[in-house]
Amino acid sequence: MTRRQHGRTGRRAAVAAVASSAAAVVVLGAAPANAAPAPAPVPGPAASAAPLGYDALTDKGSLYNVAEVVGAHTAWSAGITGKGVGVALIDTGVTKVPGLDTGNVVDGPDLSFDSQDAASAHVDGFGHGTHLASIIAGRDTAGTPRSYLDATAHNGIAPDATLVNVKVGAGDGSVDVSQVIAAIDWVVEHADDKGLGIRVINLSYGTDSTQDSSVDPLAFAVQNAWLHGIVVVAAGGNDGETTKTLANPARDPHVIAVGAMDSAGTVSRTDDTVPAWSTHGTDQRAVDVVAPGVSVLGLRDPGGLADTLYPTSRVGDRFARASGTSQAAAVVSGEAALLLQAYPWLTPDQVKQLVTRSASGVSTASVRMRGAGLVDVGKAQRLSAVGSFVQGLLTPWGTGTGSLEAARGSAHVSDGTSELRGEVDVFGQPWRGASWAWSTTTLTAWQGGQWRGNTWTGATWAGGTWPTTQWTAPDWAGVSYAADQWTARMWRGESWSARMWRDEDWAARMWRSDDWSARMWRSEDWS
């Protein structure tokens, strides 16, 4: 059975599309880390602060600690490291700093506004994508599976997975929903390209759209990926208000929706908690699982926007602390890669069921906040070995014929003069949901380097990178833009008033007008 047959069979051709905003990438990627007592050390080999700049055994945010907590060390000991599995990171790009320069990071297309400048194409000008990439598949040295158990080296959850960098967010985080739709379309159509083998998409972003998943374009795009055998892992959101739903597309049932938890730095699940800022969800749709997402130590992006504005987040020369459901989603994306290496025949439905059925703990939090509990890679592998899962999920599929503007929610990009609004894509072309949905379902939305008739990127690989091209300048409301003039007011006025976390004295709007009004980072962590 080929990968493209892994999706649910017998399903009628459905139609759908994705919408997102650059702000959304930031929203799900940054939440503050609550202060916590000094964690108890995780049993393992001796480590010192010298190689990494922190003690991997006693710092709860170290990836060594995170990997131990979620059972990834068990998988590595059994020879499972994600090798041969591609994870598409649709985010703000990846800067190949040490730890992401050992040959397993591949550049897909750059669909961001940065792509028009050769110096900024593909690389991460913000810092979000680089941080997540290091959690998913970072490694200081390509080695044997057991070599990754070294606590003095940096290793992500699936250190031998192929990380496919699909950049949509510019250096200031800006991105329109249509860019994310195009990125998901590209991943689905190119998943089987030589050297990629994409089986997982990490979406650590979302919008505040409340459009029903049965028609929402964002929801349909992820459904289409799921149908074609790709596991979609989506961050649930960092808005702790009880009145808020999960972010879009985490609300869709055809994703693994992830919330954040705090392990307190121990393997024991009795002291685990869910931070108040992790989105609660509803009785109808809550997160599926939680994963470590507090004070996670990922690779920093020197000179990136977040690194420049918030230097106190740095730890040593190479790392930065960050908290959020973005980081938690990256952990689960790594877990999915491990499971798919061990059992490549698994469908997305089966992966989701293994991940949820093997999760446990965090009993101090409500089901709305913890879902099935903390993920456990080792237990998931054991369940798969005995076939403890069903073959398909009885969940509805959408049509993708809804509103592109509604999928944006309240976040809109701006060229400094006008905002992109209405039923048009980033090129100013009319959006017709039904025709797009048909093309994405039949894998024809991309034709070479063109998406929906707009020339956007190169048509073939060149030198290990998908080349960029010069766009034909779109026109919004009679105003053309130049790529380097974008101010990307992702959060204007009262748009997306989401609190990143609940606190006595702080409720941050992520972006306001032309500048940040919110503290994006707090103390030594992103907030």
ROKOLPA-154919 format. One record per residue (C-alpha): residue in one letter; x, y, z. Coordinates in pm, whole numbers, padded with zeros to 5 digits, always signed. Layout:
// residues N
AXYZ ...
***
This chain:
// residues 527
M+00000+00000+00000 T+00141+00336-00096 R+00138+00631+00140 R-00131+00803-00058 Q-00365+00515+00020 H-00328+00560+00392 G-00619+00799+00420 R-00973+00691+00492 T-01104+00485+00203 G-01449+00503+00053 R-01478+00866+00141 R-01632+01094-00114 A-01407+01363-00253 A-01434+01648-00010 V-01319+01998-00059 A-01151+02243+00176 A-00885+02504+00230 V-00661+02646+00498 A-00646+02992+00633 S-00395+03131+00871 S-00224+03443+00981 A+00131+03519+01065 A+00019+03640+01396 A-00122+03300+01453 V+00221+03150+01418 V+00332+03374+01699 V+00021+03331+01907 L+00057+02961+01947 G+00430+02979+01971 A+00476+03204+02264 A+00337+03178+02610 P+00501+03252+02939 A+00654+02989+03156 N+00524+02987+03509 A+00776+02988+03786 A+00833+02642+03927 P+01035+02492+04209 A+01372+02346+04126 P+01294+02013+03955 A+01429+01682+04073 P+01694+01542+03839 V+01599+01279+03586 P+01803+00958+03627 G+02066+00923+03358 P+02430+00984+03273 A+02617+01264+03438 A+02593+01601+03267 S+02745+01938+03328 A+02654+02289+03223 A+02972+02336+03024 P+02884+02178+02684 L+02534+02323+02652 G+02531+02615+02892 Y+02285+02445+03129 D+02255+02119+03322 A+02047+01886+03109 L+01954+01666+03406 T+01826+01931+03644 D+01675+02183+03404 K+01316+02085+03335 G+01323+02254+02996 S+01620+02062+02858 L+01537+01844+02562 Y+01713+01557+02735 N+01462+01594+03017 V+01169+01636+02777 A+01271+01326+02580 E+01291+01125+02902 V+00952+01246+03023 V+00772+01148+02699 G+00955+00817+02656 A+01165+00906+02352 H+01475+00759+02519 T+01299+00423+02518 A+01248+00451+02143 W+01611+00553+02081 S+01732+00259+02288 A+01529+00035+02057 G+01688+00195+01748 I+01394+00422+01662 T+01500+00783+01590 G+01261+00897+01315 K+01496+00794+01035 G+01328+00796+00694 V+01029+01000+00810 G+00981+01356+00682 V+00827+01622+00906 A+00713+01938+00727 L+00747+02241+00951 I+00518+02513+00815 D+00641+02813+01009 T+00876+03114+01000 G+01167+02930+00840 V+01472+02753+00980 T+01815+02904+01032 K+02072+02625+01014 V+02256+02707+01332 P+02475+02437+01492 G+02237+02159+01587 L+02038+02206+01266 D+02332+02175+01028 T+02402+01802+01026 G+02223+01714+00704 N+01864+01637+00803 V+01711+01983+00737 V+01586+02036+00381 D+01453+02362+00240 G+01116+02336+00074 P+00963+02645-00088 D+00970+02986+00075 L+00618+03123+00037 S+00674+03413+00276 F+00709+03781+00197 D+01081+03738+00275 S+01124+03521-00033 Q+01172+03827-00253 D+01507+03895-00086 A+01767+03626-00154 A+01940+03702+00177 S+01628+03627+00382 A+01474+03345+00176 H+01426+03020+00371 V+01605+03144+00684 D+01421+03234+01003 G+01412+03606+01071 F+01182+03568+01368 G+01314+03273+01571 H+00998+03066+01609 G+01062+02808+01337 T+01423+02749+01439 H+01319+02684+01799 L+01059+02429+01692 A+01287+02262+01438 S+01540+02195+01712 I+01274+02030+01928 I+01153+01807+01646 A+01475+01697+01478 G+01774+01886+01610 R+02100+01702+01671 D+02456+01812+01735 T+02602+01510+01557 A+02450+01245+01334 G+02520+00922+01518 T+02383+00588+01628 P+02048+00574+01807 R+02211+00513+02144 S+02452+00802+02094 Y+02156+01039+02124 L+02122+00939+02490 D+02423+01159+02566 A+02296+01429+02803 T+02579+01664+02711 A+02463+01700+02349 H+02157+01865+02197 N+01910+01621+02042 G+01546+01669+01945 I+01271+01411+01990 A+01327+01251+01646 P+01692+01338+01572 D+01715+01139+01249 A+01387+01258+01096 T+01404+01475+00784 L+01291+01826+00873 V+01136+01994+00567 N+01142+02370+00608 V+00835+02523+00442 K+00853+02892+00524 V+00538+03102+00531 G+00603+03354+00811 A+00819+03659+00741 G+01081+03797+00977 D+00812+03989+01166 G+00582+03687+01174 S+00346+03812+00904 V+00158+03566+00687 D-00182+03548+00524 V-00413+03250+00543 S-00376+03187+00171 Q+00000+03143+00209 V-00056+02867+00463 I-00315+02703+00242 A-00065+02703-00042 A+00202+02556+00186 I-00019+02267+00292 D-00117+02206-00070 W+00252+02196-00164 V+00337+01949+00112 V+00059+01712+00011 E+00156+01721-00356 H+00531+01684-00292 A+00525+01451+00009 D+00668+01161-00191 D+00943+01358-00363 K+01282+01190-00343 G+01447+01250-00009 L+01138+01398+00160 G+00901+01117+00259 I+00673+01359+00443 R+00439+01182+00685 V+00390+01459+00943 I+00299+01828+00929 N+00368+02050+01230 L+00132+02348+01252 S+00225+02553+01556 Y-00009+02836+01472 G-00378+02902+01437 T-00638+03170+01388 D-00926+03282+01607 S-01175+03198+01334 T-01493+03033+01459 Q-01612+02928+01114 D-01747+02574+01124 S-01490+02310+01030 S-01741+02155+00792 V-01686+02446+00550 D-01372+02625+00671 P-01089+02633+00414 L-00822+02599+00683 A-00989+02291+00820 F-01025+02135+00479 A-00661+02181+00391 V-00552+01981+00695 Q-00826+01726+00629 N-00689+01680+00278 A-00341+01620+00415 W-00483+01368+00663 L-00675+01194+00386 H-00353+01157+00189 G-00170+00983+00470 I-00007+01279+00650 V-00045+01318+01026 V-00121+01680+01113 V-00013+01798+01458 A-00167+02134+01555 A-00107+02356+01856 G-00425+02409+02058 G-00356+02771+02150 N-00242+02977+02445 D-00560+03161+02530 G-00656+03039+02875 E-00999+03202+02881 T-01275+02952+02947 T-01490+03120+02682 K-01244+03050+02400 T-01238+02744+02176 L-00930+02575+02039 A-00752+02762+01764 N-00832+02686+01403 P-00731+02426+01270 A-00676+02248+01604 R-01056+02242+01639 D-01084+02005+01344 P-01107+01636+01443 H-00864+01534+01168 V-00559+01662+01353 I-00380+01580+01675 A-00458+01887+01885 V-00192+01950+02148 G-00195+02143+02474 A+00099+02229+02697 M+00191+02077+03033 D+00458+02132+03296 S+00647+01819+03401 A+00818+01994+03696 G+01133+01831+03561 T+01048+01480+03680 V+00950+01158+03506 S+00677+01101+03764 R+00332+01203+03642 T+00198+01278+03987 D+00338+01632+03990 D+00240+01725+03634 T+00024+02032+03577 V-00130+02220+03285 P-00052+02594+03280 A-00354+02822+03296 W-00272+02977+02957 S-00307+02648+02765 T-00641+02676+02583 H-00924+02501+02763 G-01131+02377+02474 T-01496+02276+02512 D-01693+01963+02592 Q-01734+01916+02217 R-01366+01963+02126 A-01071+01975+02362 V-00704+01903+02303 D-00631+01539+02232 V-00313+01523+02444 V-00063+01743+02622 A+00316+01751+02601 P+00596+01947+02770 G+00556+02311+02675 V+00693+02514+02966 S+01042+02668+02957 V+01156+02441+02676 L+01520+02494+02578 G+01543+02504+02200 L+01803+02654+01969 R+01802+03031+01945 D+01817+03222+01620 P+02093+03482+01671 G+01985+03815+01531 G+01624+03704+01490 L+01352+03942+01600 A+01266+03758+01922 D+01632+03702+02007 T+01708+04071+01960 L+01411+04207+02153 Y+01425+03960+02439 P+01788+03873+02515 T+01702+03754+02866 S+01547+03442+02712 R+01894+03325+02611 V+02062+03042+02795 G+02430+03004+02716 D+02539+03088+02365 R+02305+02860+02173 F+01971+02823+02347 A+01659+03015+02438 R+01369+02930+02666 A+01020+02936+02521 S+00681+02820+02642 G+00361+02748+02455 T+00150+02491+02280 S+00383+02547+01982 Q+00663+02377+02169 A+00429+02103+02289 A+00312+02038+01932 A+00673+02006+01818 V+00728+01737+02081 V+00427+01541+01953 S+00539+01583+01590 G+00865+01418+01693 E+00671+01137+01860 A+00465+01081+01545 A+00787+01050+01343 L+00916+00786+01584 L+00595+00584+01558 L+00592+00606+01179 Q+00949+00480+01154 A+00861+00187+01378 Y+00530+00115+01203 P+00531+00281+00859 W+00198+00128+00761 L+00003+00326+01021 T-00267+00558+00894 P-00310+00905+01046 D-00619+00780+01230 Q-00418+00497+01381 V-00131+00726+01482 K-00377+00956+01655 Q-00536+00670+01841 L-00201+00533+01952 V-00094+00875+02075 T-00418+00933+02267 R-00464+00581+02404 S-00111+00569+02538 A-00135+00910+02707 S-00205+00935+03079 G-00162+01142+03393 V-00205+01515+03461 S-00505+01430+03674 T-00495+01773+03841 A-00625+01932+03520 S-00968+01903+03364 V-01025+01686+03059 R-01081+02006+02862 M-00722+02108+02935 R-00538+01774+02939 G-00729+01565+02687 A-00612+01206+02725 G-00307+01321+02922 L+00069+01333+02870 V+00203+01152+02565 D+00411+00835+02609 V+00613+00714+02310 G+00716+00384+02466 K+00362+00287+02558 A+00236+00391+02214 Q+00488+00160+02051 R+00378-00129+02274 L+00013-00068+02190 S+00095-00071+01819 A+00285-00396+01857 V-00027-00568+01988 G-00260-00398+01740 S-00452-00215+02012 F-00626+00035+01787 V-00916+00057+01546 Q-00888+00113+01174 G-01063+00444+01125 L-01225+00739+01299 L-01594+00799+01243 T-01563+01174+01209 P-01719+01399+00945 W-01530+01552+00656 G-01573+01905+00533 T-01626+02069+00197 G-01387+02366+00207 T-01643+02590+00042 G-01660+02842+00325 S-01520+03192+00347 L-01148+03263+00317 E-01199+03592+00499 A-01377+03415+00785 A-01088+03170+00808 R-00855+03463+00876 G-01046+03545+01190 S-00943+03889+01312 A-00583+03884+01186 H-00498+04068+00865 V-00172+04158+00699 S-00113+04512+00576 D+00122+04673+00327 G+00121+04990+00536 T-00161+05142+00335 S-00430+04879+00302 E-00517+04548+00462 L-00578+04224+00281 R-00944+04149+00338 G-01226+03974+00162 E-01248+03672-00064 V-00910+03722-00231 D-00577+03546-00183 V-00239+03704-00117 F-00203+03781-00488 G-00532+03968-00494 Q-00696+03692-00699 P-01061+03604-00631 W-01104+03306-00401 R-01348+03042-00521 G-01371+02778-00253 A-01534+02504-00455 S-01283+02512-00739 W-00988+02535-00501 A-01123+02248-00293 W-01150+02028-00599 S-00796+02110-00708 T-00645+02041-00368 T-00833+01712-00336 T-00710+01602-00679 L-00354+01726-00609 T-00362+01985-00887 A-00360+02311-00690 W+00011+02342-00771 Q+00129+02323-01131 G+00506+02337-01123 G+00587+02665-00950 Q+00235+02803-00987 W-00041+02789-00728 R-00388+02863-00858 G-00231+03020-01166 N+00005+03251-00973 T+00378+03199-01027 W+00516+03170-00677 T+00825+02952-00658 G+01057+02740-00865 A+00924+02426-01027 T+01210+02186-00947 W+01481+02132-00688 A+01808+02314-00744 G+02111+02251-00528 G+01910+02091-00249 T+01677+02390-00216 W+01345+02474-00376 P+01431+02801-00551 T+01234+03122-00514 T+01106+03346-00790 Q+01003+03708-00822 W+00630+03745-00776 T+00399+03943-00993 A+00304+04226-00759 P-00058+04191-00646 D-00295+04479-00604 W-00519+04518-00301 A-00791+04777-00327 G-00597+04954-00600 V-00275+04967-00397 S+00023+04763-00513 Y+00293+04664-00268 A+00664+04595-00276 A+00771+04299-00064 D+01023+04501+00133 Q+00761+04756+00237 W+00547+04524+00445 T+00481+04638+00797 A+00251+04342+00856 R+00021+04478+01121 M-00090+04134+01218 W-00286+04251+01520 R-00461+04584+01474 G-00657+04765+01736 E-00899+04522+01891 S-00823+04235+01652 W-00739+03909+01828 S-00748+04030+02184 A-00636+03684+02299 R-00468+03667+02634 M-00162+03454+02593 W-00206+03340+02949 R-00414+03422+03254 D-00247+03641+03512 E-00339+03896+03775 D-00176+04184+03594 W-00112+04100+03232 A-00328+04027+02930 A-00117+04062+02621 R-00230+04147+02275 M+00037+03995+02058 W+00056+04278+01809 R-00104+04617+01799 S-00087+04877+01524 D+00264+04889+01379 D+00450+04764+01682 W+00438+04515+01965 S+00258+04647+02267 A+00267+04316+02450 R+00558+04162+02630 M+00624+03868+02403 W+00870+03720+02648 R+00867+03723+03024 S+01172+03686+03245 E+01376+03415+03075 D+01091+03271+02875 W+00874+03367+02582 S+00540+03492+02699 
***
